[in-house]
Amino acid sequence: MRRREFIAGVGAAAAWSLAAPAQQPALPVVAVIQGGGVARLAGFRKGLNATGYAEGQNATVEYHWLQGDYKRLPALLADLVRRRVSVVATLDTPSALSTKNANTTIPVVFAVGEDPVALGLVANLAQPGGNATGINFFSLETNAKRLGLMHELLPKATRFVVLLNPASATSASATSQTVKEAARALGLETLFLNASTASEIDAAFATLARESTDALFIQGDGFFTSRAVQLATLAVRDRIPASYSAREMVEAGLLMSYGTNFADTWRQVGVYAGSILKGAKPAELPVLQSTKFEFVINLQTAKSVGIEVPPTLLARADEVIE
């Protein structure tokens, strides 16, 4: 073989070896959308792993945190649809509704607190019938239980402020209705305030101080979860007993929470996302319903705001933070 031909052959082989990795099939992409800040997603990854998929190995997972700015959804969803990602997992109602309305082909796995059929996400729970399925974590049903637990914890409290996020209109409206009904049954007075920005949260607490209210009930919402430190700091500063639907707020310093175990909820979302990557059809995957709930009390916060927690409630708590 002539030297020139040998060099040309070596060059071609080298060029082929460099190009080969780029020719490998692209990993399937799972896009995770959450309306608030960074969620605890160890459960999601655990569920995904249970189906044989590992992030960064045989699947790519993209995380999109909206920080309460739902106006970003149209542009984000247009990009995901254009790129034809494999699955979109949505962890709140506004994101689920927007994603379902934005596309009819890419599979959607949702986690919502309201009835998915009433929301129009699926035809029915057993046979969703479209490109979406997921889990209902019963936020509305747990609202009444949470208010009842607050009433037990604060038997002398009669006036409760309910903080809503109007940017999450569907959840805010449903929360307002269920809390009104539960408060009426308990003989409690309610005052409803709105906040969808950090400055509006500050303004809401200023109103709390002026109105001489007894306690604060915060709507379960991704934006409020992302403002956990702000909400907890203000509540402790103003000595306001406050509750939320998820344990993150209690760990940040709120008095108590009652709601679904979100680690288990996100795990089930991960299982469904992985199942779809393996070929399952959303139309045939029944909508799941949460079965694990948790009641968490921050005893240190109780002491700082001058509340003595009844032993009966301490015994019923799934976790007491000291």
C-alpha positions as a Markdown table, in Angstrom:
| # | Residue | x | y | z |
|---|---|---|---|---|
| 1 | Met | 0.0 | 0.0 | 0.0 |
| 2 | Arg | 1.3 | 3.4 | -0.9 |
| 3 | Arg | 2.1 | 5.8 | 2.0 |
| 4 | Arg | -0.5 | 8.4 | 0.7 |
| 5 | Glu | -3.2 | 5.7 | 0.6 |
| 6 | Phe | -2.3 | 4.5 | 4.1 |
| 7 | Ile | -2.5 | 8.0 | 5.6 |
| 8 | Ala | -5.9 | 8.6 | 3.9 |
| 9 | Gly | -7.2 | 5.4 | 5.2 |
| 10 | Val | -6.1 | 6.1 | 8.8 |
| 11 | Gly | -7.6 | 9.6 | 8.5 |
| 12 | Ala | -11.0 | 8.2 | 7.4 |
| 13 | Ala | -11.0 | 5.7 | 10.2 |
| 14 | Ala | -10.2 | 8.4 | 12.7 |
| 15 | Ala | -13.0 | 10.6 | 11.4 |
| 16 | Trp | -15.5 | 7.7 | 11.6 |
| 17 | Ser | -14.5 | 6.9 | 15.2 |
| 18 | Leu | -15.0 | 10.5 | 16.2 |
| 19 | Ala | -18.4 | 10.7 | 14.6 |
| 20 | Ala | -19.6 | 7.4 | 15.9 |
| 21 | Pro | -20.7 | 8.6 | 19.4 |
| 22 | Ala | -22.9 | 11.3 | 17.8 |
| 23 | Gln | -24.7 | 8.7 | 15.8 |
| 24 | Gln | -25.9 | 6.8 | 18.9 |
| 25 | Pro | -29.6 | 7.0 | 19.6 |
| 26 | Ala | -30.5 | 9.9 | 21.7 |
| 27 | Leu | -31.7 | 9.2 | 25.2 |
| 28 | Pro | -35.5 | 9.6 | 25.8 |
| 29 | Val | -36.3 | 12.9 | 27.5 |
| 30 | Val | -38.6 | 13.3 | 30.5 |
| 31 | Ala | -39.5 | 16.9 | 31.2 |
| 32 | Val | -40.6 | 17.6 | 34.8 |
| 33 | Ile | -42.6 | 20.8 | 35.4 |
| 34 | Gln | -43.4 | 22.2 | 38.8 |
| 35 | Gly | -45.1 | 25.6 | 39.5 |
| 36 | Gly | -43.0 | 26.4 | 42.5 |
| 37 | Gly | -39.3 | 26.0 | 43.4 |
| 38 | Val | -37.2 | 22.9 | 43.5 |
| 39 | Ala | -39.3 | 20.0 | 44.8 |
| 40 | Arg | -37.9 | 16.9 | 46.6 |
| 41 | Leu | -37.6 | 14.5 | 43.7 |
| 42 | Ala | -35.8 | 11.5 | 45.3 |
| 43 | Gly | -39.2 | 9.7 | 45.2 |
| 44 | Phe | -39.6 | 10.5 | 41.5 |
| 45 | Arg | -36.1 | 9.1 | 40.7 |
| 46 | Lys | -36.9 | 6.1 | 42.8 |
| 47 | Gly | -40.0 | 5.4 | 40.8 |
| 48 | Leu | -38.2 | 5.9 | 37.5 |
| 49 | Asn | -35.4 | 3.6 | 38.6 |
| 50 | Ala | -38.0 | 0.9 | 39.6 |
| 51 | Thr | -39.0 | 0.7 | 35.9 |
| 52 | Gly | -35.4 | 0.2 | 34.8 |
| 53 | Tyr | -34.5 | 3.9 | 33.9 |
| 54 | Ala | -31.7 | 5.9 | 35.5 |
| 55 | Glu | -31.3 | 9.6 | 35.0 |
| 56 | Gly | -28.3 | 10.4 | 32.9 |
| 57 | Gln | -27.7 | 6.7 | 32.0 |
| 58 | Asn | -30.6 | 5.6 | 29.8 |
| 59 | Ala | -32.9 | 8.6 | 30.2 |
| 60 | Thr | -32.5 | 12.4 | 30.3 |
| 61 | Val | -34.6 | 14.3 | 32.9 |
| 62 | Glu | -35.1 | 18.0 | 32.5 |
| 63 | Tyr | -36.4 | 20.0 | 35.4 |
| 64 | His | -38.4 | 23.2 | 34.9 |
| 65 | Trp | -39.2 | 25.2 | 38.0 |
| 66 | Leu | -41.6 | 28.1 | 37.4 |
| 67 | Gln | -41.2 | 29.9 | 40.8 |
| 68 | Gly | -44.9 | 30.7 | 40.6 |
| 69 | Asp | -44.6 | 32.4 | 37.2 |
| 70 | Tyr | -47.2 | 30.4 | 35.2 |
| 71 | Lys | -46.9 | 32.9 | 32.4 |
| 72 | Arg | -43.8 | 31.0 | 31.4 |
| 73 | Leu | -45.8 | 27.9 | 30.6 |
| 74 | Pro | -46.8 | 28.7 | 26.9 |
| 75 | Ala | -43.2 | 29.3 | 25.7 |
| 76 | Leu | -41.9 | 26.3 | 27.7 |
| 77 | Leu | -44.6 | 23.9 | 26.4 |
| 78 | Ala | -44.1 | 25.2 | 22.8 |
| 79 | Asp | -40.4 | 24.2 | 23.1 |
| 80 | Leu | -41.1 | 20.8 | 24.6 |
| 81 | Val | -43.7 | 20.0 | 21.9 |
| 82 | Arg | -41.3 | 21.2 | 19.2 |
| 83 | Arg | -38.6 | 18.9 | 20.5 |
| 84 | Arg | -41.1 | 16.1 | 20.9 |
| 85 | Val | -39.9 | 15.0 | 24.4 |
| 86 | Ser | -40.8 | 11.5 | 25.4 |
| 87 | Val | -42.9 | 12.3 | 28.5 |
| 88 | Val | -44.0 | 15.4 | 30.4 |
| 89 | Ala | -44.5 | 15.0 | 34.2 |
| 90 | Thr | -46.4 | 17.9 | 35.8 |
| 91 | Leu | -46.5 | 18.3 | 39.6 |
| 92 | Asp | -49.3 | 20.9 | 40.0 |
| 93 | Thr | -52.7 | 21.7 | 38.5 |
| 94 | Pro | -51.9 | 24.8 | 36.4 |
| 95 | Ser | -49.0 | 23.0 | 34.7 |
| 96 | Ala | -51.1 | 19.8 | 34.1 |
| 97 | Leu | -54.0 | 21.8 | 32.5 |
| 98 | Ser | -51.7 | 23.9 | 30.3 |
| 99 | Thr | -49.7 | 20.8 | 29.2 |
| 100 | Lys | -52.8 | 18.8 | 28.4 |
| 101 | Asn | -54.2 | 21.8 | 26.4 |
| 102 | Ala | -51.0 | 22.4 | 24.6 |
| 103 | Asn | -50.6 | 19.0 | 23.1 |
| 104 | Thr | -52.5 | 15.9 | 22.3 |
| 105 | Thr | -49.7 | 13.5 | 21.4 |
| 106 | Ile | -46.9 | 13.7 | 23.9 |
| 107 | Pro | -47.7 | 11.6 | 27.0 |
| 108 | Val | -48.4 | 13.5 | 30.2 |
| 109 | Val | -48.2 | 12.2 | 33.8 |
| 110 | Phe | -49.8 | 14.6 | 36.2 |
| 111 | Ala | -50.1 | 15.0 | 40.0 |
| 112 | Val | -53.1 | 17.1 | 40.9 |
| 113 | Gly | -55.0 | 17.8 | 44.1 |
| 114 | Glu | -58.4 | 18.1 | 42.4 |
| 115 | Asp | -60.6 | 15.5 | 40.5 |
| 116 | Pro | -58.9 | 14.8 | 37.2 |
| 117 | Val | -62.2 | 14.1 | 35.5 |
| 118 | Ala | -63.7 | 17.3 | 36.7 |
| 119 | Leu | -60.6 | 19.2 | 35.5 |
| 120 | Gly | -61.0 | 17.6 | 32.0 |
| 121 | Leu | -57.6 | 15.9 | 32.2 |
| 122 | Val | -59.1 | 12.4 | 31.6 |
| 123 | Ala | -62.4 | 10.8 | 30.5 |
| 124 | Asn | -62.5 | 8.6 | 33.6 |
| 125 | Leu | -60.2 | 7.3 | 36.3 |
| 126 | Ala | -60.1 | 3.7 | 35.2 |
| 127 | Gln | -59.6 | 4.4 | 31.4 |
| 128 | Pro | -58.2 | 7.9 | 31.0 |
| 129 | Gly | -58.6 | 7.6 | 27.2 |
| 130 | Gly | -56.2 | 10.2 | 26.0 |
| 131 | Asn | -52.5 | 11.2 | 26.3 |
| 132 | Ala | -52.6 | 11.9 | 30.0 |
| 133 | Thr | -52.8 | 9.9 | 33.3 |
| 134 | Gly | -51.4 | 10.3 | 36.8 |
| 135 | Ile | -52.4 | 10.6 | 40.4 |
| 136 | Asn | -54.9 | 12.6 | 42.4 |
| 137 | Phe | -53.5 | 13.5 | 45.9 |
| 138 | Phe | -56.8 | 14.8 | 47.3 |
| 139 | Ser | -55.7 | 18.3 | 48.4 |
| 140 | Leu | -59.4 | 19.5 | 48.6 |
| 141 | Glu | -60.5 | 16.5 | 50.7 |
| 142 | Thr | -57.6 | 17.0 | 53.1 |
| 143 | Asn | -58.3 | 20.8 | 53.5 |
| 144 | Ala | -61.3 | 20.1 | 55.8 |
| 145 | Lys | -59.2 | 17.6 | 57.8 |
| 146 | Arg | -56.3 | 20.1 | 58.1 |
| 147 | Leu | -58.7 | 22.9 | 59.3 |
| 148 | Gly | -60.2 | 20.5 | 61.8 |
| 149 | Leu | -56.7 | 19.6 | 63.2 |
| 150 | Met | -55.9 | 23.4 | 63.5 |
| 151 | His | -59.2 | 23.8 | 65.4 |
| 152 | Glu | -58.1 | 21.0 | 67.8 |
| 153 | Leu | -54.7 | 22.5 | 68.2 |
| 154 | Leu | -56.1 | 26.1 | 68.7 |
| 155 | Pro | -59.4 | 25.6 | 70.4 |
| 156 | Lys | -59.7 | 29.3 | 71.3 |
| 157 | Ala | -59.0 | 30.5 | 67.8 |
| 158 | Thr | -62.1 | 31.7 | 65.9 |
| 159 | Arg | -60.8 | 33.9 | 63.1 |
| 160 | Phe | -58.7 | 32.2 | 60.4 |
| 161 | Val | -57.1 | 33.9 | 57.5 |
| 162 | Val | -56.9 | 31.8 | 54.3 |
| 163 | Leu | -54.0 | 32.7 | 51.9 |
| 164 | Leu | -54.7 | 31.9 | 48.3 |
| 165 | Asn | -52.7 | 32.2 | 45.1 |
| 166 | Pro | -54.9 | 33.7 | 42.4 |
| 167 | Ala | -52.4 | 32.7 | 39.7 |
| 168 | Ser | -53.4 | 29.1 | 40.4 |
| 169 | Ala | -57.1 | 30.0 | 39.8 |
| 170 | Thr | -58.6 | 26.5 | 39.7 |
| 171 | Ser | -57.0 | 25.4 | 43.0 |
| 172 | Ala | -57.6 | 28.7 | 44.7 |
| 173 | Ser | -61.3 | 28.6 | 43.9 |
| 174 | Ala | -61.7 | 25.0 | 45.0 |
| 175 | Thr | -59.7 | 25.6 | 48.2 |
| 176 | Ser | -61.8 | 28.7 | 49.0 |
| 177 | Gln | -65.0 | 26.7 | 48.6 |
| 178 | Thr | -63.9 | 23.7 | 50.7 |
| 179 | Val | -62.5 | 25.8 | 53.5 |
| 180 | Lys | -65.6 | 27.9 | 53.7 |
| 181 | Glu | -67.8 | 24.8 | 54.1 |
| 182 | Ala | -65.4 | 23.3 | 56.7 |
| 183 | Ala | -65.2 | 26.6 | 58.6 |
| 184 | Arg | -68.9 | 27.0 | 58.7 |
| 185 | Ala | -69.3 | 23.5 | 60.1 |
| 186 | Leu | -66.8 | 24.3 | 62.9 |
| 187 | Gly | -68.3 | 27.7 | 63.6 |
| 188 | Leu | -65.1 | 29.6 | 62.5 |
| 189 | Glu | -64.8 | 32.9 | 60.8 |
| 190 | Thr | -62.6 | 33.2 | 57.7 |
| 191 | Leu | -60.9 | 36.0 | 55.9 |
| 192 | Phe | -59.5 | 35.4 | 52.4 |
| 193 | Leu | -56.3 | 37.1 | 51.2 |
| 194 | Asn | -54.5 | 36.7 | 47.8 |
| 195 | Ala | -50.7 | 36.6 | 47.1 |
| 196 | Ser | -48.9 | 35.5 | 44.0 |
| 197 | Thr | -45.6 | 37.4 | 44.5 |
| 198 | Ala | -43.2 | 37.8 | 47.4 |
| 199 | Ser | -44.2 | 41.4 | 48.0 |
| 200 | Glu | -47.9 | 40.3 | 48.1 |
| 201 | Ile | -47.0 | 37.8 | 50.8 |
| 202 | Asp | -45.5 | 40.7 | 52.8 |
| 203 | Ala | -48.6 | 42.7 | 52.3 |
| 204 | Ala | -50.8 | 39.8 | 53.4 |
| 205 | Phe | -49.0 | 39.6 | 56.7 |
| 206 | Ala | -49.4 | 43.3 | 57.2 |
| 207 | Thr | -53.1 | 42.8 | 56.8 |
| 208 | Leu | -52.9 | 39.9 | 59.3 |
| 209 | Ala | -51.5 | 42.2 | 61.9 |
| 210 | Arg | -54.1 | 44.8 | 61.3 |
| 211 | Glu | -57.0 | 42.4 | 61.4 |
| 212 | Ser | -56.0 | 40.7 | 64.7 |
| 213 | Thr | -56.6 | 37.2 | 63.3 |
| 214 | Asp | -55.9 | 34.0 | 65.2 |
| 215 | Ala | -54.4 | 31.7 | 62.7 |
| 216 | Leu | -53.3 | 31.3 | 59.0 |
| 217 | Phe | -54.4 | 28.5 | 56.6 |
| 218 | Ile | -52.2 | 28.5 | 53.5 |
| 219 | Gln | -53.4 | 27.0 | 50.2 |
| 220 | Gly | -51.4 | 24.1 | 49.0 |
| 221 | Asp | -49.6 | 25.6 | 45.9 |
| 222 | Gly | -46.2 | 25.3 | 44.3 |
| 223 | Phe | -45.6 | 29.0 | 44.6 |
| 224 | Phe | -46.1 | 29.0 | 48.3 |
| 225 | Thr | -43.9 | 26.0 | 48.7 |
| 226 | Ser | -41.2 | 27.9 | 46.9 |
| 227 | Arg | -41.6 | 30.7 | 49.5 |
| 228 | Ala | -41.4 | 28.4 | 52.5 |
| 229 | Val | -38.6 | 30.4 | 54.3 |
| 230 | Gln | -40.4 | 33.7 | 53.8 |
| 231 | Leu | -43.7 | 32.4 | 55.0 |
| 232 | Ala | -42.2 | 30.6 | 58.0 |
| 233 | Thr | -40.1 | 33.6 | 59.0 |
| 234 | Leu | -43.0 | 36.0 | 58.8 |
| 235 | Ala | -45.3 | 33.6 | 60.7 |
| 236 | Val | -42.8 | 33.2 | 63.6 |
| 237 | Arg | -42.0 | 36.9 | 63.6 |
| 238 | Asp | -45.7 | 37.8 | 64.0 |
| 239 | Arg | -46.5 | 34.8 | 66.3 |
| 240 | Ile | -49.1 | 33.5 | 63.9 |
| 241 | Pro | -49.9 | 29.8 | 64.1 |
| 242 | Ala | -49.9 | 28.6 | 60.4 |
| 243 | Ser | -50.6 | 25.4 | 58.6 |
| 244 | Tyr | -49.8 | 24.0 | 55.1 |
| 245 | Ser | -50.4 | 20.8 | 53.2 |
| 246 | Ala | -46.8 | 19.6 | 53.0 |
| 247 | Arg | -44.1 | 18.9 | 55.5 |
| 248 | Glu | -41.6 | 21.2 | 53.8 |
| 249 | Met | -43.2 | 24.2 | 55.4 |
| 250 | Val | -43.2 | 22.7 | 58.9 |
| 251 | Glu | -39.5 | 21.9 | 58.5 |
| 252 | Ala | -39.0 | 25.6 | 57.5 |
| 253 | Gly | -40.8 | 26.7 | 60.6 |
| 254 | Leu | -44.5 | 26.7 | 60.2 |
| 255 | Leu | -46.6 | 25.2 | 63.0 |
| 256 | Met | -48.2 | 22.2 | 61.3 |
| 257 | Ser | -49.1 | 20.4 | 58.1 |
| 258 | Tyr | -51.5 | 17.8 | 57.0 |
| 259 | Gly | -51.7 | 16.3 | 53.5 |
| 260 | Thr | -50.5 | 13.6 | 51.2 |
| 261 | Asn | -47.1 | 12.1 | 51.5 |
| 262 | Phe | -45.5 | 13.8 | 48.5 |
| 263 | Ala | -42.4 | 11.6 | 48.4 |
| 264 | Asp | -44.8 | 8.7 | 47.7 |
| 265 | Thr | -46.8 | 10.8 | 45.2 |
| 266 | Trp | -43.7 | 11.7 | 43.2 |
| 267 | Arg | -42.5 | 8.1 | 43.3 |
| 268 | Gln | -45.8 | 7.0 | 41.6 |
| 269 | Val | -45.3 | 9.8 | 39.0 |
| 270 | Gly | -41.8 | 8.4 | 38.3 |
| 271 | Val | -43.2 | 4.8 | 37.9 |
| 272 | Tyr | -45.7 | 5.9 | 35.4 |
| 273 | Ala | -43.2 | 8.0 | 33.5 |
| 274 | Gly | -40.9 | 5.0 | 33.3 |
| 275 | Ser | -43.7 | 2.7 | 32.3 |
| 276 | Ile | -44.6 | 5.0 | 29.4 |
| 277 | Leu | -40.9 | 5.0 | 28.3 |
| 278 | Lys | -41.2 | 1.2 | 28.2 |
| 279 | Gly | -44.2 | 1.4 | 25.9 |
| 280 | Ala | -47.3 | 1.7 | 28.2 |
| 281 | Lys | -50.0 | 4.0 | 26.9 |
| 282 | Pro | -51.4 | 6.7 | 29.1 |
| 283 | Ala | -54.9 | 6.0 | 27.9 |
| 284 | Glu | -54.7 | 2.5 | 29.5 |
| 285 | Leu | -53.0 | 3.4 | 32.8 |
| 286 | Pro | -55.6 | 4.1 | 35.4 |
| 287 | Val | -55.4 | 7.3 | 37.4 |
| 288 | Leu | -54.0 | 6.5 | 40.9 |
| 289 | Gln | -55.2 | 8.0 | 44.2 |
| 290 | Ser | -53.0 | 8.8 | 47.1 |
| 291 | Thr | -53.3 | 6.5 | 50.1 |
| 292 | Lys | -50.5 | 7.9 | 52.3 |
| 293 | Phe | -51.1 | 11.0 | 54.3 |
| 294 | Glu | -49.0 | 12.7 | 57.1 |
| 295 | Phe | -49.6 | 15.0 | 60.0 |
| 296 | Val | -46.5 | 16.9 | 61.1 |
| 297 | Ile | -46.1 | 19.3 | 64.0 |
| 298 | Asn | -43.2 | 21.7 | 64.7 |
| 299 | Leu | -42.9 | 21.6 | 68.5 |
| 300 | Gln | -40.2 | 24.3 | 68.6 |
| 301 | Thr | -42.5 | 26.7 | 66.6 |
| 302 | Ala | -45.4 | 25.9 | 69.0 |
| 303 | Lys | -43.3 | 26.9 | 71.9 |
| 304 | Ser | -42.1 | 30.1 | 70.2 |
| 305 | Val | -45.7 | 31.3 | 69.5 |
| 306 | Gly | -46.9 | 30.2 | 73.0 |
| 307 | Ile | -49.0 | 27.2 | 72.1 |
| 308 | Glu | -49.2 | 24.0 | 74.2 |
| 309 | Val | -49.8 | 21.1 | 71.9 |
| 310 | Pro | -52.3 | 18.6 | 73.4 |
| 311 | Pro | -50.8 | 15.2 | 74.1 |
| 312 | Thr | -53.6 | 13.6 | 72.1 |
| 313 | Leu | -52.5 | 15.5 | 69.0 |
| 314 | Leu | -48.8 | 14.7 | 69.6 |
| 315 | Ala | -49.7 | 11.1 | 69.8 |
| 316 | Arg | -51.6 | 11.3 | 66.5 |
| 317 | Ala | -48.8 | 13.1 | 64.6 |
| 318 | Asp | -46.8 | 11.1 | 62.1 |
| 319 | Glu | -43.8 | 13.3 | 63.0 |
| 320 | Val | -43.0 | 15.9 | 65.7 |
| 321 | Ile | -40.1 | 18.2 | 64.8 |
| 322 | Glu | -38.2 | 19.3 | 67.9 |
